Amino acid sequence: MRNRLVTAILLLCVALVLASAPLFAHHGNASFDYDKKVTVSGTVIDFLWANPHSILRFDAKDDKGEVMRWTVEAGGPPDMARQGWAHNSFKPGDQVTVTVIQAKNGAPIGRFVGSGSIILNGKPFPPGSGNSSAGAPAAPNP
């Protein structure tokens, strides 16, 4: 009887570990072209400070002068706060220039390249980031 109880507990533990494995996984990077970095300037629409990723949405003009709404994902709030970001870092109407890793399908969707990839109202963001987006391919500016 005792062996059956130990075996049942052991099987339950193994089942829980196997069932929780997907919780440790993260969504893939397959939709982004890490060789395609673009720099885009526009006007902030909103900034969502949320887990697992914060989202910045802004409008930028394409090469034909048409407005495109960009959606760019950043890290989660705990990591970003350590880098100087806050829930109110971007406000509607702010002017931004960002370097992003664009979606493979060319949609106006991307991920921030990393430190030094943002100009907010003419200044590097976050402050003291040593912003240097030189060398990134330019995208149409408004």
C-alpha positions as a Markdown table, in Angstrom:
| # | Residue | x | y | z |
|---|---|---|---|---|
| 1 | Met | 0.0 | 0.0 | 0.0 |
| 2 | Arg | 2.8 | 2.4 | 0.9 |
| 3 | Asn | 4.6 | 1.7 | -2.4 |
| 4 | Arg | 1.4 | 2.5 | -4.3 |
| 5 | Leu | 1.0 | 5.8 | -2.5 |
| 6 | Val | 4.7 | 6.7 | -3.2 |
| 7 | Thr | 4.3 | 5.7 | -6.8 |
| 8 | Ala | 1.1 | 7.7 | -7.1 |
| 9 | Ile | 2.7 | 10.8 | -5.6 |
| 10 | Leu | 5.8 | 10.4 | -7.8 |
| 11 | Leu | 3.6 | 10.1 | -10.9 |
| 12 | Leu | 1.6 | 13.1 | -9.9 |
| 13 | Cys | 4.8 | 15.2 | -9.5 |
| 14 | Val | 6.1 | 14.1 | -12.9 |
| 15 | Ala | 2.7 | 15.0 | -14.5 |
| 16 | Leu | 2.7 | 18.4 | -12.9 |
| 17 | Val | 6.3 | 19.1 | -14.1 |
| 18 | Leu | 5.4 | 18.0 | -17.6 |
| 19 | Ala | 2.1 | 20.0 | -17.6 |
| 20 | Ser | 3.9 | 23.2 | -16.4 |
| 21 | Ala | 6.7 | 23.0 | -19.0 |
| 22 | Pro | 4.8 | 25.3 | -21.4 |
| 23 | Leu | 4.7 | 28.0 | -18.7 |
| 24 | Phe | 8.4 | 28.3 | -18.9 |
| 25 | Ala | 8.4 | 28.7 | -22.7 |
| 26 | His | 8.2 | 32.1 | -24.3 |
| 27 | His | 6.7 | 33.1 | -27.6 |
| 28 | Gly | 9.0 | 32.7 | -30.6 |
| 29 | Asn | 10.9 | 35.3 | -32.6 |
| 30 | Ala | 9.8 | 33.7 | -35.9 |
| 31 | Ser | 7.7 | 36.6 | -37.0 |
| 32 | Phe | 10.5 | 39.2 | -36.8 |
| 33 | Asp | 13.3 | 39.7 | -39.3 |
| 34 | Tyr | 16.3 | 40.3 | -37.1 |
| 35 | Asp | 18.3 | 41.3 | -40.2 |
| 36 | Lys | 15.7 | 44.1 | -41.0 |
| 37 | Lys | 16.1 | 47.0 | -38.7 |
| 38 | Val | 14.3 | 50.2 | -39.6 |
| 39 | Thr | 14.2 | 53.7 | -38.0 |
| 40 | Val | 10.8 | 55.3 | -38.0 |
| 41 | Ser | 9.6 | 58.7 | -36.7 |
| 42 | Gly | 6.1 | 59.6 | -35.7 |
| 43 | Thr | 3.6 | 60.8 | -33.2 |
| 44 | Val | 2.7 | 58.7 | -30.1 |
| 45 | Ile | -0.9 | 57.5 | -30.0 |
| 46 | Asp | -0.6 | 55.5 | -26.7 |
| 47 | Phe | 1.7 | 53.5 | -24.5 |
| 48 | Leu | 0.5 | 50.4 | -22.7 |
| 49 | Trp | 2.6 | 49.5 | -19.7 |
| 50 | Ala | 1.8 | 45.8 | -19.2 |
| 51 | Asn | 3.1 | 42.3 | -18.8 |
| 52 | Pro | 4.5 | 40.4 | -20.6 |
| 53 | His | 5.4 | 43.2 | -23.0 |
| 54 | Ser | 4.7 | 46.9 | -23.0 |
| 55 | Ile | 3.4 | 48.3 | -26.3 |
| 56 | Leu | 4.1 | 51.7 | -28.0 |
| 57 | Arg | 1.7 | 52.7 | -30.8 |
| 58 | Phe | 2.5 | 55.7 | -33.0 |
| 59 | Asp | 1.6 | 57.1 | -36.4 |
| 60 | Ala | 4.3 | 57.6 | -39.0 |
| 61 | Lys | 4.1 | 58.6 | -42.7 |
| 62 | Asp | 5.4 | 56.1 | -45.3 |
| 63 | Asp | 7.3 | 57.1 | -48.4 |
| 64 | Lys | 3.9 | 57.9 | -50.1 |
| 65 | Gly | 2.9 | 60.3 | -47.3 |
| 66 | Glu | 0.3 | 57.9 | -46.0 |
| 67 | Val | 0.0 | 57.5 | -42.3 |
| 68 | Met | 0.8 | 54.1 | -40.9 |
| 69 | Arg | 0.0 | 53.0 | -37.3 |
| 70 | Trp | 3.1 | 51.3 | -35.9 |
| 71 | Thr | 2.9 | 48.9 | -33.0 |
| 72 | Val | 6.2 | 48.2 | -31.2 |
| 73 | Glu | 6.7 | 45.9 | -28.4 |
| 74 | Ala | 9.2 | 46.4 | -25.5 |
| 75 | Gly | 10.1 | 44.3 | -22.5 |
| 76 | Gly | 8.0 | 43.8 | -19.4 |
| 77 | Pro | 7.6 | 46.6 | -16.8 |
| 78 | Pro | 10.1 | 45.2 | -14.2 |
| 79 | Asp | 12.9 | 45.0 | -16.7 |
| 80 | Met | 12.1 | 48.3 | -18.3 |
| 81 | Ala | 11.8 | 50.2 | -15.0 |
| 82 | Arg | 15.4 | 49.1 | -14.2 |
| 83 | Gln | 16.4 | 50.8 | -17.4 |
| 84 | Gly | 14.6 | 54.1 | -16.6 |
| 85 | Trp | 11.2 | 53.6 | -18.3 |
| 86 | Ala | 7.9 | 54.3 | -16.5 |
| 87 | His | 4.2 | 53.9 | -17.1 |
| 88 | Asn | 4.1 | 57.6 | -18.2 |
| 89 | Ser | 7.3 | 57.6 | -20.3 |
| 90 | Phe | 5.3 | 58.2 | -23.6 |
| 91 | Lys | 2.3 | 60.4 | -23.8 |
| 92 | Pro | -0.1 | 61.0 | -26.7 |
| 93 | Gly | 1.4 | 63.7 | -29.0 |
| 94 | Asp | 5.0 | 63.0 | -28.1 |
| 95 | Gln | 7.4 | 62.8 | -31.0 |
| 96 | Val | 9.4 | 59.6 | -31.3 |
| 97 | Thr | 12.1 | 58.2 | -33.5 |
| 98 | Val | 12.7 | 54.5 | -32.9 |
| 99 | Thr | 14.8 | 51.8 | -34.4 |
| 100 | Val | 12.9 | 48.5 | -34.5 |
| 101 | Ile | 13.3 | 45.0 | -35.7 |
| 102 | Gln | 10.4 | 44.8 | -38.2 |
| 103 | Ala | 7.9 | 42.0 | -38.9 |
| 104 | Lys | 9.0 | 39.6 | -41.7 |
| 105 | Asn | 5.8 | 40.4 | -43.6 |
| 106 | Gly | 6.7 | 44.1 | -43.7 |
| 107 | Ala | 3.7 | 45.1 | -41.5 |
| 108 | Pro | 4.2 | 48.2 | -39.3 |
| 109 | Ile | 5.0 | 46.0 | -36.3 |
| 110 | Gly | 8.2 | 45.6 | -34.5 |
| 111 | Arg | 10.3 | 45.2 | -31.4 |
| 112 | Phe | 12.6 | 47.8 | -30.0 |
| 113 | Val | 16.2 | 47.0 | -31.0 |
| 114 | Gly | 17.4 | 47.8 | -27.5 |
| 115 | Ser | 19.3 | 50.4 | -25.6 |
| 116 | Gly | 19.9 | 53.5 | -27.6 |
| 117 | Ser | 17.2 | 53.0 | -30.1 |
| 118 | Ile | 14.8 | 55.7 | -29.1 |
| 119 | Ile | 14.7 | 59.5 | -29.4 |
| 120 | Leu | 11.8 | 61.0 | -27.5 |
| 121 | Asn | 10.9 | 64.7 | -28.2 |
| 122 | Gly | 14.4 | 65.2 | -29.6 |
| 123 | Lys | 16.3 | 63.7 | -26.7 |
| 124 | Pro | 17.8 | 60.2 | -26.1 |
| 125 | Phe | 15.5 | 57.9 | -24.2 |
| 126 | Pro | 15.9 | 56.7 | -21.5 |
| 127 | Pro | 18.0 | 59.7 | -20.4 |
| 128 | Gly | 21.7 | 58.7 | -20.2 |
| 129 | Ser | 21.2 | 55.8 | -22.7 |
| 130 | Gly | 24.0 | 57.0 | -24.9 |
| 131 | Asn | 21.6 | 56.8 | -27.8 |
| 132 | Ser | 23.2 | 55.8 | -31.0 |
| 133 | Ser | 21.0 | 54.5 | -33.7 |
| 134 | Ala | 23.5 | 55.4 | -36.4 |
| 135 | Gly | 23.9 | 52.7 | -39.0 |
| 136 | Ala | 20.3 | 51.5 | -38.8 |
| 137 | Pro | 18.5 | 51.6 | -42.2 |
| 138 | Ala | 16.3 | 54.7 | -42.4 |
| 139 | Ala | 12.6 | 54.4 | -42.9 |
| 140 | Pro | 10.4 | 57.2 | -44.1 |
| 141 | Asn | 9.8 | 60.0 | -41.7 |
| 142 | Pro | 6.7 | 62.1 | -41.4 |
